[in-house]
Amino acid sequence: DAETGRRLWGFNYVEKFGSTLPRWAFSESPLVDGDRLIINPGGKGAGIVALNKATGDVIWQSQDDRAGYSSVLAFDLGGLHIYTVLTASAAIGVDAKDGSLLWRYEKVANRVANIATPVYADGYVFYSSDYDAGCALLKLTAEGGKVTATEAYFNRDMQNHYTTSIRVGDYLYGFSGNQPGILVAMEFKTGKV
């Protein structure tokens, strides 16, 4: 409660969802989306979970991915409200209404620490991870309540470790894991540095 500080609800990810505690613990930023709170606790059937933000009750849970360190991003495309996150094993997109899987892309996940939050613009979603994984841009096409995700590019020129790339106009700015501490400017839709 904002006025009294009284706890309204809470739970432990490991106890509630059977999650495996990640090496560096849970560090996502939960996403408040309207009356929902969206989290990536990991665990069987709990790769991504939608909660009622007022009560903590589970609205739906989806996928078996272990928790990554990335935060969930929400966006709208073709009449769908979508959540995407980079889990411990893949970049996934789910339908916000029921958690049904829209796409899964494993190439960009490094199996160590996927931290950067996805970046969405103009029907494209960008993912990046370090540990020699790289970055990928997926072109999303929505039709009939389904989404087709096609790889626009994959390269190793942008490998964000902790930070999330920032999009300004036609460009992404981030860091290269190949050259730690080196700022990289990349064309968002082509991957050209």
C-alpha positions in Angstrom: 0.0 0.0 0.0 1.5 3.3 -1.1 0.2 5.2 1.9 1.0 2.8 4.7 3.8 0.6 3.2 1.7 -2.5 4.2 2.6 -5.5 2.0 -0.4 -6.4 -0.3 1.0 -9.5 -1.9 4.3 -11.3 -2.7 5.9 -14.6 -3.4 9.2 -16.3 -4.1 9.8 -17.3 -7.8 11.6 -20.5 -6.9 8.8 -21.7 -4.6 5.8 -20.5 -6.7 7.1 -21.5 -10.2 9.7 -24.1 -9.6 12.3 -21.8 -11.0 16.0 -22.4 -10.9 17.9 -19.5 -9.3 20.1 -18.0 -12.0 23.8 -17.7 -11.3 23.5 -14.0 -10.6 19.9 -14.2 -9.2 16.8 -12.7 -10.7 17.5 -9.2 -12.1 14.9 -8.4 -14.6 12.7 -5.2 -14.3 9.1 -6.5 -14.1 6.9 -4.8 -16.7 3.7 -3.1 -15.6 1.3 -3.2 -18.5 -2.1 -1.8 -17.7 -3.6 -4.0 -14.9 -0.9 -6.6 -15.4 2.6 -7.3 -14.2 4.7 -9.3 -16.6 7.7 -11.3 -15.3 10.3 -13.9 -16.5 10.6 -16.2 -13.5 11.6 -19.3 -15.5 10.5 -22.8 -14.6 8.3 -25.4 -16.3 5.5 -23.5 -18.0 6.7 -20.2 -16.4 9.2 -18.8 -18.9 7.0 -15.7 -19.0 4.1 -15.0 -16.7 1.3 -12.5 -16.5 0.0 -11.5 -13.1 -2.8 -9.3 -11.9 -0.7 -6.4 -10.5 -3.2 -5.6 -7.7 -3.5 -9.2 -6.3 -0.5 -11.1 -7.7 -2.8 -13.8 -9.1 -1.6 -15.6 -12.2 -3.5 -14.7 -15.3 -1.5 -17.0 -17.5 2.0 -18.6 -17.7 3.8 -19.8 -20.8 6.9 -21.6 -22.1 9.5 -23.6 -20.2 12.5 -21.3 -20.6 14.8 -20.6 -17.7 14.9 -17.0 -16.5 17.3 -14.7 -18.4 18.4 -11.3 -17.1 16.5 -9.4 -19.8 13.3 -7.4 -19.1 10.1 -8.0 -21.0 9.1 -5.4 -23.7 5.5 -4.8 -24.8 4.4 -3.5 -28.3 1.5 -3.7 -30.7 1.6 -5.2 -34.2 -1.2 -6.1 -36.6 -4.0 -5.9 -34.0 -2.0 -8.0 -31.5 -0.5 -6.8 -28.2 2.8 -8.7 -27.8 5.4 -9.4 -25.1 8.9 -10.3 -26.0 11.9 -11.2 -23.9 15.3 -12.7 -24.2 15.2 -15.7 -21.8 18.2 -17.9 -20.9 17.8 -19.9 -24.1 15.9 -17.8 -26.7 14.3 -14.7 -27.9 10.5 -15.3 -27.6 7.4 -13.4 -28.5 4.0 -14.2 -27.0 0.5 -13.0 -27.4 -0.3 -10.8 -24.4 -3.9 -12.0 -24.2 -3.1 -15.6 -23.3 0.7 -16.2 -23.5 0.5 -18.3 -26.7 3.9 -18.5 -28.5 4.2 -16.3 -31.6 7.9 -16.9 -32.3 11.1 -18.4 -30.9 14.6 -17.5 -32.0 17.6 -19.2 -30.4 20.6 -18.0 -32.4 21.1 -14.8 -30.3 21.0 -16.5 -26.9 24.4 -17.3 -25.4 23.4 -19.7 -22.5 25.4 -17.7 -20.0 23.8 -14.3 -19.4 21.3 -12.7 -21.8 20.7 -9.2 -20.3 19.8 -6.6 -22.9 16.1 -5.7 -23.3 14.8 -6.1 -26.9 14.3 -3.0 -29.0 11.2 -2.7 -31.2 10.4 -0.3 -34.0 8.4 -0.4 -37.3 7.6 -4.1 -37.4 11.2 -5.2 -36.4 12.6 -6.4 -33.1 16.3 -6.3 -32.2 18.0 -8.6 -29.7 21.6 -8.5 -28.6 23.8 -10.6 -26.3 27.5 -10.9 -25.4 29.7 -14.0 -24.9 30.3 -14.1 -28.6 26.6 -14.5 -29.4 25.9 -11.3 -31.4 22.8 -9.5 -32.4 19.8 -10.2 -34.6 17.0 -8.2 -36.2 13.7 -10.1 -36.8 11.1 -8.8 -39.3 7.7 -9.5 -37.9 4.6 -10.0 -40.1 1.2 -10.3 -38.4 -1.7 -11.9 -40.1 -4.8 -13.7 -38.8 -3.7 -13.5 -35.2 -0.3 -15.2 -36.0 3.2 -13.7 -36.4 5.9 -14.7 -38.8 9.4 -13.8 -37.6 12.0 -13.7 -40.3 15.7 -13.1 -39.7 16.6 -9.7 -41.3 20.2 -10.1 -40.2 22.4 -11.8 -37.6 26.0 -10.6 -36.9 28.5 -10.2 -34.2 29.1 -6.4 -34.6 26.9 -5.5 -31.6 27.2 -7.6 -28.5 25.7 -5.8 -25.5 26.7 -7.3 -22.2 24.8 -5.3 -19.6 23.3 -2.4 -21.6 20.4 -2.2 -23.9 20.9 -0.6 -27.3 19.3 2.8 -27.8 17.5 3.5 -31.1 17.7 7.1 -32.4 16.1 7.5 -35.8 17.6 4.9 -38.2 20.5 3.9 -35.9 21.1 1.7 -32.9 23.8 2.7 -30.4 25.3 0.1 -28.1 28.5 -1.8 -27.3 30.6 -4.5 -28.9 31.6 -7.5 -26.9 34.3 -8.1 -29.5 35.9 -4.8 -28.5 34.9 -4.1 -24.9 34.1 -0.5 -24.1 33.8 0.4 -27.8 30.6 2.3 -28.7 29.0 1.0 -31.9 26.6 2.8 -34.2 24.6 0.4 -36.4 21.9 0.9 -39.0 18.8 -0.6 -37.3 17.3 -2.2 -40.4 20.5 -3.4 -42.2 23.0 -4.2 -39.4 25.7 -2.1 -41.1 28.2 -0.5 -38.7 
